[in-house]
Amino acid sequence: MSGYILAAGVRVAAACLVAVSLLSPASALELKETEGLEQLGFINPPPVSERVPQEPLIVDLEASGRKTGVPGGDINTLIGRARDVRLINVWGYARLVGYNEKLELVPDILKDVEVVDGRIFTLHLRKGHKWSDGKPFTSEDFRYFFEDVASNPELTPAGLPPFLLAGGKGPVFEVLDETTVRYSWESPNPLFLPELALSRPPFIYRPAHYLKQYHARYGDPAIIERAASAQKARSWAALHNKLDDMYNAGNPDLPSLQPWVRITAESDQRFVLVRNPYYHRVDSTGQQLPYVDRVIMTVADGKLIPAKTQAGDANLQARNLSFADITVLKKGEKNHGYKTLLWPISKGAEISILPNLTVKDPVWRALLRDTRFRHALSLGIDREMINRVLYFGLAVPGNDTVIDISPLYRAEYRTRWAGFDPDKANALLDEMGLAKRRGDGIRLMPDGRPLEIIVETSGESQTESDALELVGETWREIGVKLFVKPSQRDTMRDRAISGDLVMAVWSGLDNGIPTSEMPPTELVPSRVDWLSWPSWGDYYETGGKSGEKPDWEPAVRLMQLYEAWLTSISPEQRDEIWHQILQIHADETIRIGLVSQVRQPVVVKDVENVPEEAIYGWDPGSQFGLHRMDEFWLSGQR
C-alpha cells in the first residue's frame, strides 16, 4: 500500500492507518463466517470469502487500544423524527476517504489515492468489493454518476457541484480499468478529497446496476413509466432522483456500501438497519465488521428522549441530549446500568452572537462594521459568569474560533478581545461618538435612536435565550440594551438575507477542529446562509447576479485568502492561509463567541469500544462515525 501522494511530493497516509491498518490480503487471513445472516433477511448468502473484497480493509483493534469484538445483537437508539434515520449513513461513516482520530485523511472504501500537483486524482478501488446486494462495485459506478447523473441537465440542472469545479471548470474524467478512475483538473482542487469525507458526502459513485433501469438512456420506457406512476413522479428524472437516495436511507431497495442498511420500509416509527453482509472492513482475527447485527432507531418525542434514555430505553444515545440533561442522566446510571460519557463538542463556540454586517439600515451597518463597536460588545460580556451559571464552569470561555484540539489553534485566537473589561468597552463606545445617553443610561445612536439591539433566535434553545439574558445584564453596564426575539430558523435566515436582521444568535463554527487541509468556508463570506454576511455570500454563490459585492476591507481580504486556498498546492501554503484568516477573525471579532467545548452527554449501556474521551461533532466527526461505530459491540454477546 502506497498511501497517497500530495502535491508537495511527500508520501503520507500510509503511516496514518495505525487504527485501520491494512495488514495483509484476505487470502492470507482466515476469515470467519458471520452467523445469522439468514435471520436478518438475507437468503442464501455466499460464504464470507466471496462477500468481502479480495483486498479488504483489515482493522487492527489491539493497536488502537480497543478490544476485538463478538458479533451479534442490537444497538437501540432514539430519534426525534423519522427523517433522522439518515443518521445511519452518518454514524456508519464508510467514505471513499475519511478522517481518522488524528484528523488525517486516509483511504477507506478506496484502497488508495494518488494526487499529483494537487489537480490529478487517481482513485483505486478494492478488487472484489460488492454492493450490499452482492453486485460488483466498480469504476462503472463512478462513470455512471459523473456522466449520467452529475452531467445530465435533466437530473442535475445546476450542473457540476462546486467541489467538482476548479477555476470554474470541471475535470476530465477517465476510467482506467475496472478498479481505477481518474479526475484531472487544469487547476488545483483542494476541495475534492475533504468533500468526500464529510458527514453528508456527495457520493460520487452510484449503484449503476440498480439506477440504470430508471434512467431514460438505459431503461425500458414501459418499466420507467409504471414505476413513475407508482411513485407519483412526473418524469423519469423525478423518479430517478427520488430513488437515488444515497444519504437519506429512504429507499430500502437502493444498494449501499455502509455498514448497516435498510432493507424494508415497514414502519415510519421504528427503523431496523441490518448489517451489510458485503461490508469491506474485517478485523485482524478474520471477523467481518460491523460487529453489531442491527441498529434499531425508534422515533420518540424529542422532549421525552432524555427521560426515556434515563429509563434505560436506549443503549447508545447522544441525539436529542444536551448539557442540561447531564444531572438527570447521572441520577439514572445506577438503576438502569448505563454510564454517561461527557465528550467535548467540537464547535468553535457553543453559542455565538452574529452581527449582520450586510444589514440594510445604514446607521446599523456603519455601527456593526466599526471594529471598535464589535470589540466593545465582546469586552462587555462576562463569559466566566456565563460558564459558571450555565455550564458549571466546565466549558472554555472565549471567541468563536478553532479550539485547542485543532493543529491550527493559537491561544490568541481564543482570548483576543474576549476578556470582560467594561471600562475598555465604555471607552471604545465613547471614542466612536456614542457618549450621549438617555435617562436610564442607554446610549443614543448617531440618529438619536436608543442603542437597543434586537438579537433574534431560532426559538429552539432555551440555553441560548438564558445566555442572552446574562449578556444583556452586562451590556447594560456599557449602555447597550439587548432584546431577545424568538423566531424560527427559516424566518431568521429570510430576514438576514433581506437585510432586516441586525443581530442573531446561533451555534458557533461547526468545525472548531480544522486542519489546514479542510476548507475555511465557514470563516469567509461564501454562502448566503451565513448569518454574519448573507448578502456577500449571495453575491459569491450567484457569481455576482444577486447580493452585494463585499466592500468592507476585512471581508475583501478574507475572500482573497479563500481564493488563494482554493488554488493552493501544498499543505504549507494552506496552513499559512488558514492562520491569516484566523488572525483576521481574532483582530476583528466578526463572530462574538461565548464559550466552547461544552460537554455532550453520550449514554452507553452494554456497548464496548465506545471511547471514554472523544470529540463530538458533525464535520469532521460524523458524531459517532469518527470513532468507528462499526467497531462497537455488545458485551452481552460474550
Secondary structure, DSSP 8 states (H G I E B T S, - for coil): ---EE-TTS-EESTTTTTTT---S-GGGS--B--TTTTTTT-SS---HHHHS-SS-EEE-TGGGT--------EEEEEESSGGGGGGHHHHS---SEEE-TTS-EEESSSSEEEEETTTEEEEE--TT-B-TTS-B--HHHHHIIIIIIIT-TTT-TT-S-GGG-BTTB--EEEEEETTEEEEE-SS--TTHHHHHTSSS-------HHHHGGGSTTTS-HHHHHHHHHHTT-SSHHHHHHHH--TTT---TTS---SSEEE-----SSEEEEEE-TT-SEEETTSBBS-S-SEEEEEE--GGGHHHHHHTT--SEE-TT--GGGHHHHHHTHHHHT-EEEEEEB-SS-SSEEEE-TT-S-HHHHHHHT-HHHHHHHHHT--HHHHHHHHHTT-SEES-SS--TTSTT--HHHHHTT-S--HHHHHHHHHHTT---B-TTS-BB-TTS-B-EEEEEE-S--HHHHHHHHHHHHHHGGGT-EEEEEE--HHHHHHHHHHT---EEEE---S-SS--TTS--GGGTT--TT-TT-HHHHHHHHTTTSSS----SHHHHHHHHHHHHHHT--SHHHHHHHHHHHHHHHHHHT-SEE-EE--EEEEEESSEES--SS--B-STTTTTTGGG-GGG-EEGGG-
